[in-house]
Amino acid sequence: MDVLIALIPISLFLGGLGLAGFFWMLRKGQFDDPDGDANRILSPDYDDKPKE
């Protein structure tokens, strides 16, 4: 039972850290175009060789 005194705050801290990281990535625009790359590869003008 004494272990719960340590595990509950640790789990809340790690959950808050993950939530803060998610909101930080959301603010940076990480999730703005999730379907763009998937659709871009299917277009006929897709070039699989990178430009030099």
VOBA-1610 file (N, C-alpha, C; in pm, whole numbers, padded with zeros to 5 digits, always signed):
BEGIN
Met+00081-00120+00000Met+00000+00000+00000Met+00086+00126+00000Asp+00203+00117+00061Asp+00291+00233+00063Asp+00347+00266-00075Val+00349+00166-00160Val+00401+00187-00295Val+00310+00281-00373Leu+00179+00275-00346Leu+00084+00361-00417Leu+00109+00509-00389Ile+00163+00539-00272Ile+00194+00678-00239Ile+00299+00733-00335Ala+00386+00649-00384Ala+00488+00692-00480Ala+00442+00677-00624Leu+00368+00569-00654Leu+00332+00540-00793Leu+00226+00634-00849Ile+00131+00676-00768Ile+00025+00764-00817Ile+00081+00900-00860Pro+00162+00968-00780Pro+00218+01096-00828Pro+00312+01079-00948Ile+00386+00970-00951Ile+00475+00946-01065Ile+00395+00926-01193Ser+00287+00849-01184Ser+00205+00825-01303Ser+00134+00952-01347Leu+00088+01033-01253Leu+00025+01161-01289Leu+00125+01256-01354Phe+00248+01256-01303Phe+00351+01341-01362Phe+00385+01296-01504Leu+00401+01165-01525Leu+00433+01116-01658Leu+00318+01137-01756Gly+00195+01121-01709Gly+00079+01149-01793Gly+00071+01296-01831Gly+00097+01383-01735Gly+00099+01527-01764Gly+00212+01564-01859Leu+00324+01497-01845Leu+00437+01522-01934Leu+00403+01480-02077Gly+00337+01366-02092Gly+00294+01323-02224Gly+00191+01415-02284Leu+00098+01463-02202Leu-00004+01556-02250Leu+00058+01689-02290Ala+00154+01736-02212Ala+00224+01861-02246Ala+00302+01844-02377Gly+00365+01728-02396Gly+00436+01703-02521Gly+00342+01698-02640Phe+00224+01639-02621Phe+00126+01635-02728Phe+00081+01776-02766Phe+00049+01859-02667Phe+00006+01995-02697Phe+00117+02077-02759Trp+00242+02051-02719Trp+00355+02122-02779Trp+00369+02085-02927Met+00357+01955-02959Met+00364+01914-03100Met+00245+01966-03179Leu+00130+01974-03117Leu+00012+02028-03183Leu+00031+02175-03215Arg+00090+02251-03123Arg+00115+02393-03145Arg+00223+02416-03253Lys+00319+02325-03264Lys+00425+02338-03363Lys+00379+02298-03503Gly+00258+02242-03517Gly+00207+02206-03649Gly+00246+02067-03695Gln+00276+01979-03602Gln+00319+01844-03637Gln+00207+01765-03705Phe+00083+01794-03672Phe-00030+01715-03721Phe-00116+01791-03821Asp-00060+01891-03887Asp-00139+01975-03979Asp-00183+01900-04104Asp-00100+01817-04160Asp-00131+01750-04287Asp-00101+01601-04276Pro-00184+01524-04205Pro-00152+01382-04187Pro-00171+01299-04314Asp-00257+01343-04406Asp-00283+01264-04527Asp-00202+01314-04646Gly-00127+01419-04630Gly-00054+01477-04744Gly+00049+01385-04804Asp+00134+01326-04722Asp+00238+01237-04774Asp+00177+01110-04832Ala+00072+01060-04771Ala+00009+00937-04821Ala-00054+00960-04958Asn-00112+01075-04979Asn-00173+01104-05109Asn-00070+01150-05211Arg+00036+01213-05165Arg+00138+01265-05255Arg+00210+01152-05329Ile+00229+01039-05262Ile+00301+00929-05325Ile+00217+00862-05434Leu+00085+00879-05429Leu-00002+00818-05528Leu-00023+00905-05651Ser+00021+01029-05647Ser+00002+01117-05763Ser+00096+01077-05876Pro+00056+01100-06002Pro+00138+01057-06114Pro+00269+01135-06128Asp+00276+01255-06073Asp+00400+01333-06086Asp+00495+01308-05969Tyr+00474+01200-05893Tyr+00565+01165-05783Tyr+00697+01117-05841Asp+00806+01171-05789Asp+00940+01135-05834Asp+01010+01062-05720Asp+01044+00934-05742Asp+01107+00859-05634Asp+01257+00884-05625Lys+01311+00958-05717Lys+01453+00992-05710Lys+01466+01136-05660Pro+01537+01158-05550Pro+01550+01295-05498Pro+01632+01382-05592Lys+01602+01510-05589Lys+01676+01605-05672Lys+01814+01627-05614Glu+01908+01645-05699Glu+02048+01664-05656Glu+02076+01809-05625
//
